[in-house]
Amino acid sequence: MTEKFIEVDGLTKSYDGRKVVDDLSFCVNKGEVFGLLGHNGAGKSTTIEMILGLKKPDAGSAKLFGMNASKNRKEVFARVGVQLQTCAYQTGIKVYELCEEYSALYSKPADYRELLDRFGLWEFRKSNVMKLSGGERQKLSIVLSLLGNPDVIFMDELTTGLDVEARREVWKILVNLKKKGLTILLTTHYMEEAEKLCDNICIIKKGRIITKGSVESVINSTPHDNLEDAYLWYMNEEEE
């Protein structure tokens, strides 16, 4: 029987009378890479924050491992890794110091030295975090999300702002994590990224679901043969 790690049912959230997430429902199974796709402001980050219990929904529910994250924070976060879109680090903190701080949050953390080495960051261990390149900081954010040996990781716009080379390097890392059976929920507006990495996707526009399903089925239900063109077709943004 397939185990559901993430269950979202009728999730709704408004700000100042404007719905940013509107009756969203989907499931993510164990071992799946699930993509939540949409333009900036579509409600992707808010959805993740509600799943994680960081924001309270106006209606609907979200469960991680069958639990409400805000009510079972300790049990849930022992099994979850998170890379949020914006991260603020202490001024002057070094890479190894940040890894040690994060490791202290877990009873049985992964070896950050091994992770830094695996992701090509060992030589930067004594560097100031803010002096790393964008690609290096993104790889470090993955290392931090893996320190607790999580069952699920959330990645919010992981490769935004990276050049093509750095983006593809991060993709290779995610492909390897996928091969190891890690469950991943990612948001992105790079359709090539979603097509390469995801098993299933959900496309949202102004907080509402436009379509969802396997990458293949979503593409096949349009006149196109790739996800980028299919995405634009669903968004009614094809070039004339």
N, CA, C and O of each residue as an XYZ file, in Angstrom:
960
protein
N       0.836     -1.201      0.000
C       0.000      0.000      0.000
C       0.872      1.253      0.000
O       1.823      1.343      0.776
N       0.558      2.216     -0.859
C       1.329      3.454     -0.948
C       1.110      4.303      0.304
O      -0.022      4.525      0.735
N       2.220      4.772      0.874
C       2.140      5.592      2.082
C       2.135      7.062      1.703
O       3.025      7.531      0.994
N       1.130      7.789      2.178
C       1.020      9.220      1.898
C       1.802      9.991      2.960
O       1.469      9.943      4.144
N       2.841     10.700      2.528
C       3.633     11.507      3.453
C       3.060     12.906      3.619
O       3.166     13.489      4.698
N       2.452     13.456      2.568
C       1.862     14.787      2.623
C       0.433     14.708      2.095
O       0.193     14.173      1.012
N      -0.525     15.249      2.873
C      -1.929     15.278      2.458
C      -2.472     16.698      2.640
O      -2.511     17.228      3.751
N      -2.883     17.290      1.539
C      -3.434     18.644      1.548
C      -4.885     18.563      1.089
O      -5.174     18.018      0.024
N      -5.798     19.107      1.895
C      -7.228     18.981      1.595
C      -7.936     20.319      1.778
O      -8.125     20.786      2.901
N      -8.326     20.930      0.659
C      -9.110     22.161      0.696
C      -8.408     23.343      1.324
O      -9.057     24.223      1.890
N      -7.090     23.374      1.232
C      -6.303     24.416      1.899
C      -6.605     25.794      1.300
O      -6.556     25.985      0.085
N      -6.918     26.750      2.187
C      -7.304     28.100      1.752
C      -6.681     29.141      2.679
O      -6.645     28.974      3.898
N      -6.186     30.231      2.062
C      -5.589     31.316      2.842
C      -5.802     32.639      2.126
O      -5.575     32.752      0.921
N      -6.248     33.649      2.893
C      -6.471     34.985      2.325
C      -5.669     36.029      3.082
O      -5.411     35.893      4.278
N      -5.278     37.077      2.360
C      -4.651     38.250      2.960
C      -5.402     39.488      2.475
O      -5.558     39.708      1.274
N      -5.861     40.285      3.428
C      -6.580     41.525      3.082
C      -7.718     41.275      2.094
O      -7.941     42.054      1.168
N      -8.427     40.176      2.314
C      -9.579     39.852      1.482
C      -9.250     39.210      0.149
O     -10.157     38.912     -0.628
N      -7.959     38.986     -0.139
C      -7.554     38.363     -1.405
C      -7.077     36.945     -1.136
O      -6.177     36.732     -0.324
N      -7.680     35.973     -1.819
C      -7.275     34.577     -1.640
C      -5.966     34.315     -2.363
O      -5.871     34.472     -3.580
N      -4.956     33.914     -1.597
C      -3.672     33.578     -2.203
C      -3.529     32.068     -2.375
O      -2.748     31.605     -3.206
N      -4.279     31.307     -1.593
C      -4.404     29.856     -1.761
C      -5.886     29.536     -1.683
O      -6.550     29.884     -0.706
N      -6.409     28.868     -2.719
C      -7.855     28.742     -2.865
C      -8.275     27.284     -3.071
O      -8.278     26.781     -4.194
N      -8.633     26.608     -1.958
C      -9.200     25.250     -2.012
C      -8.236     24.269     -2.685
O      -8.608     23.554     -3.615
N      -7.002     24.248     -2.202
C      -5.956     23.397     -2.781
C      -5.987     22.004     -2.158
O      -6.046     21.869     -0.936
N      -5.947     20.965     -3.001
C      -5.919     19.579     -2.528
C      -4.950     18.753     -3.374
O      -5.010     18.776     -4.603
N      -4.063     18.027     -2.705
C      -3.163     17.091     -3.388
C      -2.487     16.206     -2.346
O      -2.520     16.500     -1.151
N      -1.875     15.119     -2.813
C      -1.141     14.202     -1.941
C       0.252     13.961     -2.517
O       0.452     14.002     -3.731
N       1.195     13.713     -1.639
C       2.550     13.343     -2.050
C       2.885     12.023     -1.373
O       2.855     11.920     -0.147
N       3.203     11.020     -2.175
C       3.491      9.691     -1.654
C       4.962      9.535     -1.270
O       5.826     10.276     -1.738
N       5.217      8.576     -0.427
C       6.588      8.250     -0.012
C       7.458      7.970     -1.238
O       7.070      7.206     -2.123
N       8.642      8.597     -1.280
C       9.581      8.366     -2.370
C       9.312      9.164     -3.626
O      10.002      8.989     -4.630
N       8.314     10.046     -3.589
C       7.917     10.808     -4.771
C       8.581     12.183     -4.778
O       8.821     12.775     -3.726
N       8.873     12.681     -5.979
C       9.262     14.085     -6.147
C       8.064     14.799     -6.751
O       7.642     14.501     -7.868
N       7.524     15.747     -5.993
C       6.286     16.430     -6.358
C       6.590     17.898     -6.600
O       7.219     18.551     -5.767
N       6.147     18.416     -7.735
C       6.388     19.811     -8.070
C       5.137     20.654     -7.959
O       4.109     20.330     -8.553
N       5.219     21.741     -7.197
C       4.138     22.715     -7.103
C       4.551     23.899     -7.977
O       5.479     24.637     -7.645
N       3.847     24.068     -9.102
C       4.290     24.989    -10.138
C       3.336     26.157    -10.293
O       2.126     26.017    -10.114
N       3.892     27.306    -10.627
C       3.074     28.490    -10.852
C       3.937     29.725    -10.899
O       5.102     29.699    -10.501
N       3.361     30.815    -11.388
C       4.072     32.085    -11.455
C       4.399     32.586    -10.044
O       3.859     32.085     -9.057
N       5.283     33.575     -9.963
C       5.511     34.256     -8.689
C       4.189     34.826     -8.186
O       3.438     35.436     -8.947
N       3.910     34.625     -6.902
C       2.661     35.113     -6.326
C       1.483     34.175     -6.494
O       0.352     34.528     -6.161
N       1.746     32.958     -7.020
C       0.651     32.006     -7.246
C       0.175     31.329     -5.968
O      -0.890     30.710     -5.956
N       0.953     31.439     -4.887
C       0.564     30.812     -3.616
C       1.413     29.623     -3.231
O       1.076     28.915     -2.282
N       2.511     29.378     -3.942
C       3.335     28.197     -3.691
C       3.995     28.241     -2.309
O       3.899     27.286     -1.538
N       4.660     29.348     -2.007
C       5.369     29.449     -0.727
C       4.396     29.429      0.449
O       4.673     28.810      1.476
N       3.258     30.106      0.299
C       2.261     30.117      1.365
C       1.733     28.704      1.626
O       1.481     28.329      2.771
N       1.568     27.929      0.557
C       1.117     26.544      0.708
C       2.115     25.737      1.518
O       1.726     25.008      2.430
N       3.391     25.854      1.198
C       4.418     25.136      1.954
C       4.411     25.559      3.419
O       4.507     24.717      4.312
N       4.297     26.854      3.662
C       4.304     27.342      5.042
C       3.112     26.816      5.830
O       3.228     26.577      7.032
N       1.972     26.633      5.177
C       0.815     26.060      5.880
C       0.997     24.568      6.121
O       0.610     24.063      7.175
N       1.582     23.853      5.159
C       1.856     22.421      5.364
C       2.775     22.231      6.566
O       2.598     21.310      7.362
N       3.768     23.128      6.682
C       4.748     23.026      7.764
C       4.230     23.593      9.089
O       4.922     23.534     10.106
N       3.019     24.139      9.072
C       2.459     24.692     10.299
C       3.003     26.053     10.661
O       2.811     26.516     11.786
N       3.689     26.714      9.713
C       4.248     28.041      9.965
C       3.200     29.133      9.792
O       3.336     30.225     10.343
N       2.158     28.836      9.026
C       1.021     29.733      8.869
C      -0.257     28.936      9.041
O      -0.328     27.769      8.655
N      -1.262     29.567      9.619
C      -2.532     28.890      9.868
C      -3.471     29.094      8.690
O      -3.696     30.232      8.279
N      -4.029     28.014      8.134
C      -4.984     28.174      7.024
C      -6.302     28.751      7.504
O      -6.679     28.580      8.664
N      -7.007     29.438      6.606
C      -8.350     29.914      6.916
C      -9.352     28.768      6.846
O     -10.358     28.757      7.556
N      -9.059     27.809      5.979
C      -9.922     26.634      5.824
C      -9.082     25.489      5.279
O      -7.994     25.693      4.740
N      -9.616     24.269      5.434
C      -8.906     23.098      4.940
C      -7.863     22.594      5.930
O      -7.745     23.101      7.046
N      -7.113     21.590      5.501
C      -6.131     20.981      6.387
C      -4.918     20.504      5.603
O      -4.974     20.288      4.392
N      -3.821     20.349      6.336
C      -2.599     19.795      5.758
C      -1.972     18.873      6.791
O      -1.878     19.217      7.969
N      -1.541     17.693      6.339
C      -0.932     16.722      7.241
C       0.412     16.254      6.698
O       0.593     16.064      5.495
N       1.344     16.076      7.622
C       2.628     15.468      7.321
C       2.727     14.186      8.123
O       2.615     14.208      9.348
N       2.937     13.067      7.440
C       2.976     11.761      8.098
C       1.703     11.514      8.916
O       1.736     10.863      9.960
N       0.588     12.047      8.421
C      -0.690     11.873      9.092
C      -0.906     12.792     10.277
O      -1.884     12.637     11.008
N       0.002     13.760     10.481
C      -0.080     14.646     11.641
C      -0.191     16.104     11.209
O       0.278     16.483     10.135
N      -0.815     16.912     12.056
C      -0.842     18.361     11.878
C       0.478     18.915     12.395
O       0.812     18.749     13.568
N       1.239     19.583     11.504
C       2.589     20.024     11.868
C       2.605     21.024     13.008
O       3.522     21.007     13.828
N       1.597     21.905     13.078
C       1.582     22.918     14.130
C       1.264     22.307     15.498
O       1.662     22.854     16.526
N       0.553     21.185     15.515
C       0.188     20.538     16.780
C       1.170     19.437     17.179
O       1.213     19.028     18.339
N       1.951     18.966     16.220
C       2.903     17.884     16.492
C       4.283     18.282     15.984
O       4.953     17.527     15.280
N       4.682     19.483     16.363
C       5.888     20.085     15.792
C       7.135     19.223     16.008
O       7.911     19.023     15.073
N       7.332     18.724     17.196
C       8.548     17.964     17.502
C       8.620     16.683     16.679
O       9.664     16.362     16.111
N       7.496     15.945     16.613
C       7.483     14.681     15.870
C       7.664     14.908     14.372
O       8.368     14.154     13.700
N       7.027     15.949     13.858
C       7.088     16.220     12.423
C       8.464     16.717     12.010
O       9.047     16.217     11.049
N       8.982     17.700     12.735
C      10.233     18.318     12.297
C      11.450     17.441     12.529
O      12.526     17.727     12.004
N      11.297     16.382     13.305
C      12.377     15.400     13.415
C      12.541     14.618     12.118
O      13.570     13.980     11.897
N      11.519     14.670     11.258
C      11.534     13.882     10.016
C      11.518     14.748      8.749
O      11.376     14.232      7.641
N      11.663     16.062      8.923
C      11.515     16.985      7.788
C      12.757     17.869      7.640
O      13.328     18.334      8.627
N      13.156     18.085      6.401
C      14.190     19.058      6.085
C      13.580     20.164      5.256
O      12.716     19.911      4.417
N      14.025     21.402      5.484
C      13.392     22.544      4.821
C      14.441     23.486      4.251
O      15.387     23.873      4.937
N      14.260     23.846      2.994
C      15.029     24.912      2.356
C      14.008     25.934      1.902
O      13.336     25.732      0.891
N      13.880     27.037      2.640
C      12.904     28.057      2.295
C      13.511     29.057      1.321
O      14.730     29.138      1.166
N      12.632     29.822      0.665
C      13.064     30.729     -0.402
C      14.024     31.798      0.105
O      14.964     32.173     -0.596
N      13.793     32.282      1.300
C      14.683     33.293      1.872
C      15.223     32.791      3.202
O      14.467     32.336      4.060
N      16.534     32.879      3.363
C      17.184     32.456      4.599
C      18.079     33.580      5.096
O      18.822     34.181      4.321
N      18.005     33.860      6.393
C      18.860     34.879      6.995
C      19.825     34.199      7.950
O      19.407     33.442      8.826
N      21.104     34.462      7.785
C      22.123     33.859      8.631
C      22.786     34.940      9.480
O      22.764     36.121      9.135
N      23.376     34.514     10.593
C      24.061     35.462     11.456
C      25.223     36.102     10.696
O      25.886     35.461      9.881
N      25.446     37.367     10.983
C      26.552     38.077     10.345
C      27.887     37.440     10.724
O      28.181     37.238     11.902
N      28.680     37.129      9.713
C      30.025     36.616      9.967
C      30.123     35.134     10.255
O      31.225     34.628     10.462
N      29.004     34.418     10.276
C      29.053     33.002     10.609
C      29.729     32.212      9.491
O      29.515     32.484      8.310
N      30.538     31.240      9.873
C      31.254     30.408      8.914
C      30.441     29.166      8.585
O      29.532     28.792      9.326
N      30.773     28.539      7.480
C      30.023     27.374      7.006
C      29.990     26.276      8.058
O      28.917     25.756      8.363
N      31.147     25.906      8.625
C      31.172     24.817      9.595
C      30.415     25.179     10.866
O      29.803     24.312     11.489
N      30.451     26.465     11.261
C      29.731     26.901     12.460
C      28.224     26.766     12.255
O      27.500     26.337     13.154
N      27.762     27.139     11.063
C      26.338     27.014     10.760
C      25.916     25.546     10.776
O      24.856     25.207     11.302
N      26.741     24.684     10.203
C      26.442     23.245     10.191
C      26.389     22.677     11.613
O      25.544     21.836     11.921
N      27.288     23.137     12.465
C      27.298     22.656     13.848
C      26.065     23.138     14.601
O      25.510     22.403     15.418
N      25.632     24.375     14.331
C      24.415     24.896     14.970
C      23.197     24.063     14.577
O      22.396     23.683     15.431
N      23.064     23.783     13.284
C      21.934     22.989     12.807
C      22.008     21.557     13.340
O      20.984     20.980     13.702
N      23.205     20.984     13.388
C      23.366     19.607     13.865
C      22.913     19.471     15.310
O      22.393     18.428     15.706
N      23.109     20.529     16.101
C      22.743     20.495     17.521
C      21.227     20.390     17.724
O      20.771     20.083     18.825
N      20.451     20.642     16.673
C      18.990     20.572     16.787
C      18.475     19.134     16.748
O      17.315     18.881     17.075
N      19.331     18.192     16.348
C      18.885     16.811     16.135
C      19.606     15.845     17.075
O      20.767     16.045     17.433
N      18.894     14.807     17.458
C      19.486     13.822     18.374
C      20.508     12.942     17.656
O      21.510     12.538     18.247
N      20.250     12.645     16.376
C      21.182     11.820     15.602
C      21.410     12.460     14.230
O      20.918     11.964     13.216
N      22.154     13.555     14.209
C      22.356     14.261     12.942
C      23.273     13.495     11.998
O      24.081     12.664     12.413
N      23.117     13.805     10.718
C      24.050     13.282      9.734
C      25.404     13.967      9.929
O      25.480     15.017     10.568
N      26.451     13.393      9.394
C      27.794     13.963      9.498
C      27.922     15.115      8.499
O      27.999     14.890      7.291
N      27.943     16.339      9.007
C      27.982     17.484      8.086
C      29.274     17.515      7.279
O      29.305     18.053      6.172
N      30.343     16.938      7.830
C      31.611     16.896      7.089
C      31.462     16.057      5.831
O      31.954     16.427      4.765
N      30.788     14.936      5.960
C      30.557     14.072      4.806
C      29.656     14.760      3.787
O      29.884     14.654      2.582
N      28.632     15.465      4.267
C      27.719     16.160      3.361
C      28.420     17.310      2.634
O      28.227     17.493      1.432
N      29.233     18.083      3.360
C      29.977     19.168      2.715
C      30.897     18.623      1.632
O      31.032     19.211      0.560
N      31.520     17.505      1.924
C      32.408     16.887      0.942
C      31.618     16.392     -0.270
O      32.040     16.582     -1.411
N      30.470     15.757     -0.016
C      29.656     15.217     -1.109
C      29.175     16.315     -2.049
O      29.077     16.110     -3.258
N      28.878     17.476     -1.487
C      28.347     18.558     -2.303
C      29.407     19.576     -2.723
O      29.078     20.676     -3.167
N      30.676     19.203     -2.581
C      31.757     20.044     -3.068
C      31.971     21.318     -2.276
O      32.416     22.328     -2.822
N      31.654     21.272     -0.983
C      31.753     22.481     -0.161
C      32.810     22.368      0.943
O      32.986     23.303      1.725
N      33.502     21.250      1.013
C      34.448     21.049      2.108
C      35.515     22.137      2.150
O      35.898     22.598      3.225
N      35.991     22.544      0.979
C      37.047     23.556      0.929
C      36.560     24.918      1.422
O      37.370     25.798      1.715
N      35.233     25.096      1.516
C      34.666     26.368      1.964
C      34.228     26.319      3.427
O      33.562     27.239      3.903
N      34.592     25.265      4.139
C      34.061     25.055      5.491
C      34.395     26.207      6.446
O      33.635     26.471      7.378
N      35.528     26.897      6.226
C      35.913     28.000      7.103
C      35.592     29.362      6.495
O      36.017     30.398      7.008
N      34.841     29.350      5.400
C      34.482     30.600      4.725
C      33.248     31.221      5.361
O      32.394     30.516      5.897
N      33.159     32.538      5.298
C      31.955     33.252      5.715
C      30.818     32.860      4.772
O      30.977     32.915      3.552
N      29.678     32.465      5.330
C      28.552     31.996      4.515
C      28.148     33.045      3.480
O      27.850     32.699      2.337
N      28.135     34.309      3.862
C      27.662     35.354      2.966
C      28.657     35.674      1.853
O      28.336     36.428      0.934
N      29.862     35.109      1.927
C      30.841     35.310      0.862
C      30.818     34.178     -0.165
O      31.567     34.204     -1.142
N      29.952     33.181      0.063
C      29.781     32.108     -0.911
C      29.038     32.630     -2.126
O      28.289     33.602     -2.027
N      29.239     31.991     -3.273
C      28.462     32.338     -4.461
C      27.025     31.872     -4.272
O      26.722     31.117     -3.348
N      26.139     32.330     -5.161
C      24.742     31.912     -5.068
C      24.593     30.409     -5.151
O      23.830     29.819     -4.386
N      25.313     29.776     -6.074
C      25.231     28.324     -6.216
C      25.751     27.596     -5.000
O      25.186     26.582     -4.590
N      26.833     28.108     -4.413
C      27.405     27.487     -3.216
C      26.455     27.612     -2.031
O      26.319     26.676     -1.243
N      25.796     28.765     -1.900
C      24.829     28.935     -0.807
C      23.630     28.012     -0.980
O      23.101     27.486     -0.001
N      23.199     27.816     -2.230
C      22.075     26.914     -2.465
C      22.455     25.477     -2.122
O      21.653     24.741     -1.549
N      23.669     25.081     -2.470
C      24.125     23.730     -2.111
C      24.236     23.595     -0.594
O      23.923     22.546     -0.031
N      24.684     24.666      0.063
C      24.748     24.642      1.520
C      23.350     24.505      2.112
O      23.171     23.802      3.107
N      22.363     25.158      1.522
C      20.990     25.051      2.029
C      20.484     23.611      1.928
O      19.698     23.167      2.764
N      20.934     22.886      0.905
C      20.561     21.472      0.789
C      21.244     20.669      1.895
O      20.621     19.817      2.529
N      22.531     20.945      2.122
C      23.245     20.269      3.206
C      22.514     20.463      4.529
O      22.316     19.505      5.277
N      22.113     21.696      4.820
C      21.422     21.987      6.082
C      20.095     21.250      6.168
O      19.705     20.793      7.242
N      19.397     21.132      5.039
C      18.100     20.449      5.046
C      18.245     18.941      5.243
O      17.284     18.265      5.611
N      19.446     18.413      5.000
C      19.669     16.966      5.119
C      20.294     16.560      6.449
O      20.455     15.369      6.718
N      20.645     17.524      7.275
C      21.377     17.205      8.502
C      20.575     16.347      9.478
O      21.154     15.601     10.267
N      19.264     16.448      9.428
C      18.441     15.664     10.356
C      18.069     14.296      9.827
O      17.218     13.626     10.413
N      18.691     13.852      8.717
C      18.324     12.585      8.069
C      16.818     12.516      7.814
O      16.160     11.576      8.260
N      16.265     13.503      7.102
C      14.804     13.605      6.958
C      14.212     12.556      6.036
O      14.906     11.970      5.204
N      12.912     12.331      6.199
C      12.143     11.493      5.279
C      11.575     12.336      4.144
O      11.352     11.833      3.042
N      11.338     13.629      4.416
C      10.788     14.554      3.425
C      11.593     15.847      3.461
O      11.935     16.346      4.533
N      11.893     16.388      2.272
C      12.480     17.724      2.242
C      11.623     18.640      1.374
O      11.087     18.232      0.343
N      11.512     19.888      1.822
C      10.783     20.938      1.101
C      11.803     21.896      0.504
O      12.693     22.388      1.198
N      11.664     22.151     -0.787
C      12.598     23.050     -1.466
C      11.800     24.100     -2.218
O      11.075     23.788     -3.163
N      11.941     25.352     -1.788
C      11.128     26.451     -2.313
C      11.986     27.322     -3.223
O      12.858     28.053     -2.753
N      11.732     27.239     -4.535
C      12.461     28.035     -5.534
C      13.974     27.881     -5.354
O      14.712     28.864     -5.277
N      14.411     26.630     -5.291
C      15.797     26.315     -4.946
C      16.808     26.943     -5.902
O      17.869     27.390     -5.468
N      16.496     26.982     -7.193
C      17.500     27.422     -8.166
C      17.238     28.821     -8.729
O      17.883     29.229     -9.694
N      16.305     29.551     -8.139
C      16.035     30.910     -8.602
C      17.277     31.777     -8.445
O      17.901     31.791     -7.384
N      17.632     32.498     -9.501
C      18.769     33.401     -9.447
C      20.103     32.768     -9.768
O      21.117     33.463     -9.822
N      20.127     31.455     -9.983
C      21.380     30.783    -10.304
C      21.624     30.807    -11.807
O      20.681     30.830    -12.599
N      22.913     30.801    -12.196
C      23.203     30.704    -13.618
C      22.961     29.263    -14.076
O      22.741     28.372    -13.256
N      23.005     29.050    -15.378
C      22.651     27.748    -15.940
C      23.535     26.637    -15.390
O      23.044     25.560    -15.054
N      24.836     26.894    -15.295
C      25.763     25.866    -14.812
C      25.460     25.476    -13.371
O      25.405     24.290    -13.044
N      25.261     26.478    -12.504
C      24.957     26.212    -11.095
C      23.620     25.498    -10.947
O      23.475     24.609    -10.109
N      22.634     25.894    -11.770
C      21.316     25.268    -11.707
C      21.405     23.786    -12.040
O      20.809     22.949    -11.362
N      22.156     23.472    -13.094
C      22.274     22.065    -13.505
C      23.063     21.249    -12.485
O      22.829     20.050    -12.331
N      23.990     21.892    -11.797
C      24.735     21.199    -10.752
C      23.801     20.828     -9.591
O      23.886     19.733     -9.035
N      22.913     21.759     -9.240
C      21.934     21.474     -8.186
C      20.978     20.367     -8.635
O      20.598     19.513     -7.834
N      20.590     20.379     -9.914
C      19.717     19.327    -10.434
C      20.339     17.951    -10.225
O      19.652     17.010     -9.828
N      21.639     17.832    -10.492
C      22.322     16.544    -10.332
C      22.214     16.048     -8.895
O      22.022     14.858     -8.645
N      22.341     16.982     -7.959
C      22.216     16.628     -6.543
C      20.813     16.092     -6.252
O      20.662     15.077     -5.572
N      19.789     16.777     -6.770
C      18.415     16.356     -6.516
C      18.112     15.009     -7.169
O      17.388     14.192     -6.600
N      18.656     14.778     -8.350
C      18.475     13.479     -9.015
C      19.043     12.360     -8.150
O      18.430     11.300     -8.026
N      20.213     12.591     -7.550
C      20.824     11.582     -6.683
C      19.997     11.358     -5.421
O      19.863     10.226     -4.955
N      19.439     12.439     -4.865
C      18.578     12.288     -3.691
C      17.314     11.511     -4.053
O      16.825     10.698     -3.269
N      16.798     11.772     -5.246
C      15.618     11.055     -5.731
C      15.910      9.563     -5.862
O      15.080      8.732     -5.495
N      17.088      9.223     -6.385
C      17.471      7.819     -6.553
C      17.572      7.104     -5.215
O      17.378      5.891     -5.138
N      17.878      7.862     -4.154
C      17.992      7.269     -2.825
C      16.637      7.136     -2.135
O      16.556      6.665     -1.001
N      15.567      7.557     -2.825
C      14.224      7.356     -2.295
C      13.704      8.453     -1.397
O      12.683      8.279     -0.731
N      14.400      9.597     -1.368
C      13.933     10.699     -0.533
C      12.678     11.325     -1.142
O      12.591     11.493     -2.359
N      11.727     11.662     -0.312
C      10.514     12.335     -0.760
C      10.780     13.841     -0.802
O      11.263     14.422      0.170
N      10.459     14.460     -1.934
C      10.768     15.878     -2.119
C       9.533     16.620     -2.623
O       8.888     16.189     -3.578
N       9.211     17.729     -1.979
C       8.228     18.663     -2.517
C       8.989     19.929     -2.889
O       9.607     20.570     -2.038
N       8.936     20.279     -4.173
C       9.647     21.478     -4.600
C       8.724     22.428     -5.331
O       7.776     22.007     -5.994
N       9.007     23.704     -5.205
C       8.324     24.715     -5.999
C       9.338     25.286     -6.972
O      10.517     25.427     -6.648
N       8.871     25.609     -8.158
C       9.758     26.194     -9.153
C       8.919     26.837    -10.247
O       7.765     26.462    -10.453
N       9.503     27.810    -10.949
C       8.854     28.287    -12.158
C       9.731     27.985    -13.372
O       9.519     28.531    -14.455
N      10.731     27.099    -13.176
C      11.519     26.599    -14.289
C      10.926     25.261    -14.724
O      11.071     24.259    -14.023
N      10.262     25.244    -15.874
C       9.576     24.034    -16.305
C      10.544     22.922    -16.714
O      10.229     21.742    -16.557
N      11.702     23.281    -17.229
C      12.706     22.268    -17.558
C      13.139     21.533    -16.289
O      13.365     20.324    -16.306
N      13.248     22.271    -15.207
C      13.615     21.697    -13.919
C      12.546     20.702    -13.444
O      12.860     19.590    -13.018
N      11.291     21.122    -13.527
C      10.190     20.258    -13.094
C      10.097     19.006    -13.962
O       9.872     17.908    -13.453
N      10.271     19.174    -15.277
C      10.166     18.033    -16.191
C      11.273     17.019    -15.922
O      11.059     15.814    -16.052
N      12.445     17.499    -15.551
C      13.588     16.619    -15.316
C      13.479     15.886    -13.983
O      13.881     14.728    -13.875
N      12.935     16.560    -12.967
C      13.020     16.047    -11.606
C      11.742     15.391    -11.075
O      11.808     14.454    -10.279
N      10.587     15.880    -11.512
C       9.338     15.525    -10.821
C       8.672     14.268    -11.371
O       8.732     13.976    -12.566
N       8.038     13.536    -10.460
C       7.159     12.422    -10.838
C       5.761     12.960    -11.133
O       5.163     12.651    -12.164
N       5.254     13.777    -10.200
C       3.932     14.383    -10.343
C       4.028     15.876    -10.087
O       4.915     16.349     -9.377
N       3.089     16.610    -10.685
C       3.092     18.059    -10.534
C       1.675     18.574    -10.306
O       0.690     17.899    -10.607
N       1.601     19.774     -9.773
C       0.333     20.493     -9.625
C       0.591     21.921    -10.076
O       1.425     22.617     -9.497
N      -0.115     22.356    -11.097
C       0.032     23.717    -11.601
C      -1.067     24.580    -10.994
O      -2.249     24.251    -11.088
N      -0.667     25.696    -10.366
C      -1.645     26.575     -9.754
C      -1.533     27.983    -10.341
O      -0.460     28.428    -10.747
N      -2.671     28.659    -10.370
C      -2.743     30.029    -10.866
C      -3.648     30.811     -9.923
O      -4.810     30.458     -9.725
N      -3.107     31.868     -9.348
C      -3.836     32.673     -8.362
C      -4.409     31.796     -7.254
O      -5.538     31.987     -6.803
N      -3.593     30.826     -6.828
C      -3.961     29.988     -5.693
C      -4.855     28.814     -5.997
O      -5.130     28.009     -5.107
N      -5.327     28.688     -7.244
C      -6.226     27.596     -7.607
C      -5.528     26.606     -8.527
O      -4.658     26.968     -9.318
N      -5.936     25.335     -8.400
C      -5.355     24.294     -9.245
C      -5.885     24.412    -10.671
O      -7.093     24.474    -10.902
N      -4.949     24.441    -11.621
C      -5.296     24.424    -13.038
C      -5.307     22.981    -13.552
O      -6.201     22.572    -14.293
N      -4.287     22.226    -13.136
C      -4.218     20.809    -13.491
C      -3.214     20.129    -12.570
O      -2.365     20.794    -11.977
N      -3.306     18.819    -12.448
C      -2.326     18.053    -11.685
C      -2.281     16.632    -12.217
O      -3.213     16.169    -12.874
N      -1.182     15.947    -11.925
C      -0.992     14.575    -12.391
C       0.469     14.329    -12.694
O       1.329     15.135    -12.338
N       0.754     13.210    -13.354
C       2.137     12.936    -13.737
C       2.578     13.954    -14.773
O       1.755     14.527    -15.487
N       3.885     14.175    -14.849
C       4.413     15.105    -15.845
C       3.952     14.691    -17.239
O       3.532     15.526    -18.040
N       4.035     13.401    -17.516
C       3.657     12.884    -18.833
C       2.185     13.142    -19.134
O       1.842     13.576    -20.234
N       1.313     12.876    -18.161
C      -0.123     13.045    -18.406
C      -0.495     14.507    -18.592
O      -1.373     14.834    -19.391
N       0.181     15.391    -17.847
C      -0.089     16.822    -17.987
C       0.315     17.300    -19.386
O      -0.414     18.060    -20.023
N       1.472     16.852    -19.852
C       1.919     17.234    -21.202
C       0.982     16.650    -22.261
O       0.596     17.335    -23.208
N       0.620     15.372    -22.088
C      -0.190     14.685    -23.096
C      -1.599     15.238    -23.230
O      -2.260     15.007    -24.242
N      -2.065     15.961    -22.229
C      -3.412     16.524    -22.295
C      -3.421     17.891    -22.994
O      -4.441     18.580    -23.014
N      -2.266     18.271    -23.569
C      -2.152     19.523    -24.326
C      -1.689     19.189    -25.747
O      -1.344     18.042    -26.029
N      -1.677     20.183    -26.643
C      -1.181     19.946    -28.000
C       0.342     19.911    -28.089
O       0.885     19.844    -29.192
N       1.051     19.953    -26.942
C       2.500     20.133    -26.951
C       3.242     18.877    -26.486
O       2.638     17.920    -26.001
N       4.576     18.909    -26.649
C       5.381     17.735    -26.317
C       6.431     18.024    -25.251
O       7.336     17.217    -25.041
N       6.321     19.165    -24.578
C       7.230     19.473    -23.479
C       6.470     20.273    -22.429
O       5.440     20.883    -22.715
N       7.002     20.258    -21.205
C       6.263     20.854    -20.090
C       6.206     22.369    -20.165
O       5.204     22.962    -19.766
N       7.246     23.006    -20.663
C       7.229     24.464    -20.730
C       6.101     24.970    -21.625
O       5.362     25.878    -21.243
N       5.966     24.384    -22.815
C       4.883     24.804    -23.710
C       3.517     24.404    -23.155
O       2.539     25.139    -23.296
N       3.461     23.223    -22.518
C       2.205     22.781    -21.914
C       1.785     23.721    -20.786
O       0.606     24.047    -20.644
N       2.750     24.147    -19.997
C       2.487     25.077    -18.896
C       1.905     26.387    -19.427
O       0.911     26.887    -18.899
N       2.514     26.934    -20.455
C       2.024     28.183    -21.048
C       0.629     27.994    -21.635
O      -0.201     28.901    -21.583
N       0.378     26.809    -22.195
C      -0.945     26.497    -22.745
C      -1.988     26.508    -21.632
O      -3.066     27.079    -21.798
N      -1.676     25.882    -20.502
C      -2.597     25.877    -19.370
C      -2.827     27.278    -18.805
O      -3.914     27.603    -18.328
N      -1.788     28.089    -18.868
C      -1.889     29.452    -18.347
C      -2.477     30.428    -19.372
O      -2.606     31.624    -19.109
N      -2.830     29.891    -20.546
C      -3.359     30.728    -21.630
C      -2.382     31.823    -22.015
O      -2.766     32.965    -22.264
N      -1.088     31.444    -22.058
C      -0.056     32.427    -22.352
C       0.793     32.015    -23.560
O       1.940     32.442    -23.688
N       0.238     31.197    -24.428
C       0.973     30.837    -25.632
C       1.218     32.079    -26.489
O       0.392     32.989    -26.554
N       2.355     32.082    -27.127
C       2.630     33.189    -28.027
C       1.719     33.104    -29.241
O       1.447     32.026    -29.771
N       1.256     34.272    -29.663
C       0.378     34.304    -30.833
C       1.180     33.964    -32.081
O       0.628     33.935    -33.181
